[in-house]
Amino acid sequence: MRWLLLTICLLVGVAAGATEVYRWVDSDGVVHYSDRPKEGAERMQLQEAQTFSAPPVRARREPAGADDAEDADDAAAETYRTLEIVRPGQEEVLWNTGGQLDVSMRVEPRLQIGHRVSLYLNDQAVEVRPGSLQAQLTQVPRGVHVLRAEVRDRTGTVVIRSQPRTFVVQQTSIQNPNNPANAPIPTPLPR
């Protein structure tokens, strides 16, 4: 039985390249196919085989010199769709932070190799680890503050800027006259 299936597959494979195939059934009831005519064989016309042509693959060009590196950065610059400061929220009021502020950013698509995020608090540069989209700021005083971020390429050129993010830091004051802890101690009435 295996030999029969193998023979049929080979004959069908040979016949697939041809346009005419001959089919017949022998005295044992076995069906045969051939590309050569045989007495009593039925002539069959085959359709052309379905094929597929893949589109050409574009070769990726590696930068060879400084000019090519700038071209590669320019191409990457076009790919950033979004740079956004996610945390703190726009016009968010933060209470009693102790001067600590966690900042989270989002960039789409992901940050390119060799590019880095620059973060500014009130137009003063703040350190962000290379490749990171998060920063922890210290000594952020109470008041209204503005954060903004930029992605810079290998040459330091700004590729994309975020919208500025305004937020407020509030600290509870112990000198507040309305603070219940500062209420005067009642004096007993004279008798």
C-alpha positions as CSV (number, residue, x, y, z in Angstrom):
1,M,0.0,0.0,0.0
2,R,2.9,2.4,0.8
3,W,4.4,1.7,-2.6
4,L,1.1,2.5,-4.3
5,L,0.8,5.9,-2.4
6,L,4.4,6.7,-3.2
7,T,3.9,5.9,-6.9
8,I,0.8,8.0,-7.1
9,C,2.5,10.9,-5.4
10,L,5.4,10.7,-7.8
11,L,3.2,10.5,-10.8
12,V,1.0,13.3,-9.6
13,G,4.2,15.4,-9.0
14,V,5.5,14.6,-12.5
15,A,2.0,15.3,-13.9
16,A,1.8,18.6,-12.1
17,G,4.4,20.0,-14.4
18,A,2.5,18.7,-17.5
19,T,-0.8,20.0,-18.8
20,E,-2.1,16.5,-19.8
21,V,-2.5,13.6,-17.4
22,Y,-3.9,10.1,-18.1
23,R,-5.9,8.2,-15.6
24,W,-6.9,4.5,-15.6
25,V,-8.1,1.7,-13.3
26,D,-6.3,-1.7,-13.5
27,S,-8.0,-5.1,-13.1
28,D,-7.5,-5.0,-9.2
29,G,-9.4,-1.7,-9.0
30,V,-6.2,0.4,-8.4
31,V,-6.3,3.9,-9.9
32,H,-3.2,4.9,-11.9
33,Y,-2.0,8.3,-13.2
34,S,0.6,9.0,-15.9
35,D,1.9,11.7,-18.2
36,R,2.0,9.1,-21.0
37,P,-1.1,7.8,-22.8
38,K,-2.1,4.2,-22.3
39,E,-4.8,2.2,-24.0
40,G,-8.2,2.8,-22.3
41,A,-6.9,5.7,-20.1
42,E,-9.0,8.8,-19.6
43,R,-7.3,12.0,-20.7
44,M,-7.4,14.8,-18.0
45,Q,-6.5,18.5,-18.4
46,L,-4.7,20.0,-15.3
47,Q,-5.0,23.6,-14.2
48,E,-1.8,25.6,-13.8
49,A,-0.4,25.3,-10.3
50,Q,-1.1,28.1,-7.9
51,T,2.0,30.1,-7.1
52,F,3.0,33.0,-4.9
53,S,5.7,35.6,-5.5
54,A,6.9,37.3,-2.3
55,P,7.6,41.0,-2.4
56,P,11.3,41.9,-2.5
57,V,13.0,42.3,0.9
58,R,14.5,45.7,1.5
59,A,18.1,45.5,2.8
60,R,18.7,47.3,6.0
61,R,21.6,49.7,5.6
62,E,24.0,50.1,8.5
63,P,25.5,53.6,9.0
64,A,29.1,53.6,7.7
65,G,30.1,57.1,8.6
66,A,29.0,60.2,10.4
67,D,26.7,61.4,7.6
68,D,25.1,58.0,7.4
69,A,24.6,58.0,11.2
70,E,22.8,61.3,11.0
71,D,20.6,60.0,8.2
72,A,19.8,57.0,10.4
73,D,18.9,59.3,13.3
74,D,16.8,61.4,11.0
75,A,14.9,58.3,9.9
76,A,14.4,57.3,13.6
77,A,13.2,60.8,14.4
78,E,10.3,60.4,12.1
79,T,9.2,57.3,13.8
80,Y,8.4,58.8,17.3
81,R,4.7,59.5,17.5
82,T,4.4,60.3,21.2
83,L,6.4,61.6,24.1
84,E,4.3,62.2,27.2
85,I,4.8,62.7,30.9
86,V,2.4,60.3,32.5
87,R,3.0,61.0,36.2
88,P,2.5,63.5,37.8
89,G,-0.8,64.2,36.1
90,Q,-1.7,67.6,34.5
91,E,-2.6,70.1,37.2
92,E,-2.3,67.4,39.9
93,V,-2.0,68.6,43.5
94,L,0.5,66.5,45.5
95,W,0.4,66.8,49.3
96,N,3.2,66.3,51.7
97,T,5.7,64.7,49.3
98,G,8.7,65.4,51.6
99,G,10.4,66.9,48.5
100,Q,10.3,63.5,46.6
101,L,8.7,63.3,43.2
102,D,8.4,60.2,41.0
103,V,8.2,61.0,37.3
104,S,7.1,58.5,34.6
105,M,7.1,59.1,30.8
106,R,5.9,57.2,27.8
107,V,7.3,57.2,24.3
108,E,5.9,55.5,21.2
109,P,7.4,53.5,19.6
110,R,10.0,52.5,22.1
111,L,13.1,54.5,22.7
112,Q,15.7,53.9,19.9
113,I,19.2,52.6,20.8
114,G,21.5,55.6,21.3
115,H,18.7,58.0,22.1
116,R,18.0,59.3,25.6
117,V,15.4,61.3,27.4
118,S,16.2,64.7,28.9
119,L,13.9,65.9,31.7
120,Y,13.5,69.5,32.8
121,L,11.9,70.8,36.1
122,N,11.1,74.5,35.8
123,D,13.6,74.7,32.8
124,Q,16.4,73.1,34.9
125,A,17.9,69.8,33.6
126,V,17.2,66.8,35.8
127,E,19.2,63.6,35.6
128,V,17.5,60.6,33.9
129,R,19.3,57.2,33.6
130,P,20.2,56.4,30.0
131,G,17.4,54.3,28.4
132,S,15.0,55.0,31.3
133,L,11.6,56.6,31.2
134,Q,11.4,57.2,34.9
135,A,13.1,59.5,37.3
136,Q,13.0,60.3,41.0
137,L,13.4,63.9,41.9
138,T,14.4,65.2,45.3
139,Q,14.1,68.5,47.0
140,V,11.0,69.6,45.0
141,P,9.7,72.5,47.1
142,R,6.1,73.5,47.5
143,G,4.5,75.6,44.8
144,V,3.6,75.4,41.1
145,H,6.1,73.5,38.9
146,V,6.4,72.7,35.2
147,L,7.9,69.5,33.8
148,R,8.9,68.9,30.2
149,A,10.8,66.1,28.4
150,E,12.7,65.7,25.2
151,V,14.2,62.7,23.3
152,R,17.7,63.5,22.0
153,D,19.5,61.4,19.3
154,R,23.2,60.4,19.5
155,T,24.4,63.9,18.4
156,G,22.3,65.6,21.0
157,T,19.7,66.9,18.6
158,V,16.1,67.1,19.9
159,V,14.0,64.5,18.1
160,I,10.6,65.0,19.9
161,R,9.3,67.2,22.8
162,S,6.5,66.5,25.3
163,Q,3.8,68.9,26.1
164,P,4.7,70.8,29.4
165,R,3.1,69.2,32.5
166,T,2.1,71.6,35.3
167,F,1.6,70.3,38.9
168,V,1.4,71.7,42.4
169,V,3.2,70.6,45.5
170,Q,1.4,71.4,48.8
171,Q,2.9,70.9,52.2
172,T,0.9,71.1,55.4
173,S,2.2,74.0,57.5
174,I,2.5,73.7,61.3
175,Q,2.4,77.5,61.4
176,N,-1.0,77.7,59.9
177,P,-3.3,79.5,62.4
178,N,-6.2,77.2,61.3
179,N,-4.2,74.1,62.2
180,P,-6.0,72.4,65.1
181,A,-2.6,71.6,66.7
182,N,-2.0,75.4,67.0
183,A,-5.3,76.1,68.8
184,P,-4.8,78.1,72.0
185,I,-5.3,76.1,75.2
186,P,-8.4,77.3,76.9
187,T,-7.9,78.9,80.3
188,P,-10.2,78.1,83.2
189,L,-12.7,80.8,84.1
190,P,-12.1,82.5,87.5
191,R,-14.5,81.6,90.3
